[in-house]
Amino acid sequence: MKENVLDLLMYLFENYIYDEPEAEPDRDSLSESLEQAGFSHGEIDRAFGWLDGLAEQRKLADVDPTPAGSVRVFCADELRRIDVDAHGFLIDLENVGVLDPARRELVLDRLMALDADEIGLEDLKWVVLMVLFNQPGQEANYAWMEDLMFDEDGQYRH
């Protein structure tokens, strides 16, 4: 049995989305494959809901209501659930231009939509990768993030 929805999303991303982005299996056959892989029906439903939320937010990321020079203050729930390293990395991604304020908010929305009480740095990296993969015009930022995550040497690339 898998641990949580993020594990299922990572499994989906690695086995269905990343390798074959053009092929879109129907939900029923995908659900059946996921159950055979050991995921529960409830986890599968929550993961599909998470992906639906990501798809709904796709259009909203193109509208950035954030004024230039504004500062993002994390709410108490975000501070409680997202660890310090993940917060710092999220801010770094915005500072280097990988995330703009609208996509940062989309990442935060998707992080908070996970059913995890604690969200660490690796969880954040996967969510950022999935969000950027889903956003048109973010190919260069996605490639940068992908290089960072799958760098063989384990070193950050600048």
C-alpha positions, -999 to 999 in steps of 0.1 A, spaced: 0 0 0 14 34 -9 17 61 17 -2 91 4 -16 110 -26 17 126 -35 32 91 -39 4 83 -63 9 116 -82 46 110 -85 39 74 -97 14 88 -123 39 115 -134 68 91 -138 48 63 -155 21 79 -175 25 117 -179 63 122 -183 70 92 -205 39 96 -228 25 131 -225 5 128 -257 -12 95 -247 -41 102 -224 -55 70 -209 -91 71 -198 -96 74 -160 -112 40 -157 -82 21 -172 -58 43 -153 -77 38 -121 -75 0 -126 -38 1 -133 -32 22 -102 -52 -3 -81 -31 -31 -95 0 -11 -85 -12 -11 -49 -30 22 -45 -63 23 -27 -95 36 -44 -97 65 -20 -61 76 -28 -69 73 -65 -100 95 -61 -80 121 -41 -52 122 -67 -77 126 -96 -93 155 -76 -58 170 -71 -52 168 -108 -86 183 -116 -78 212 -93 -45 217 -111 -63 218 -145 -89 243 -131 -61 266 -119 -42 264 -153 -61 294 -167 -58 315 -135 -20 314 -136 -20 336 -166 -37 364 -147 -13 378 -121 -30 402 -97 2 406 -76 15 441 -77 53 446 -84 73 447 -52 47 430 -30 57 405 -4 41 371 2 32 364 39 26 327 46 -5 319 67 -4 299 99 -15 267 82 11 270 54 38 277 81 27 247 101 25 222 72 53 233 49 87 229 65 113 257 66 136 242 39 106 240 15 96 276 23 131 288 16 134 269 -16 100 282 -28 112 318 -22 145 310 -40 126 297 -70 107 329 -72 138 350 -67 157 333 -96 126 335 -119 116 299 -121 82 308 -105 64 340 -109 40 351 -82 10 335 -99 27 302 -103 40 304 -67 4 307 -56 -6 277 -78 22 257 -62 11 267 -27 -25 259 -36 -16 224 -48 7 218 -18 -21 227 6 -45 204 -14 -23 174 -5 -35 154 24 -2 156 42 4 171 76 41 177 68 53 188 34 91 187 29 115 199 3 113 169 -19 75 171 -19 77 207 -29 101 199 -58 77 173 -72 47 196 -69 67 225 -86 77 200 -114 41 189 -119 28 225 -119 54 237 -144 48 207 -166 11 216 -168 17 253 -176 20 265 -212 50 287 -218 69 273 -188 91 248 -207 124 264 -198 115 266 -162 103 230 -162 136 219 -178 156 238 -152 136 222 -124 139 188 -140 177 192 -143 178 202 -106 158 171 -95 175 145 -117 210 158 -117 233 127 -115 259 145 -94 234 156 -68 247 192 -72 225 222 -79 230 237 -113 231 274 -117 
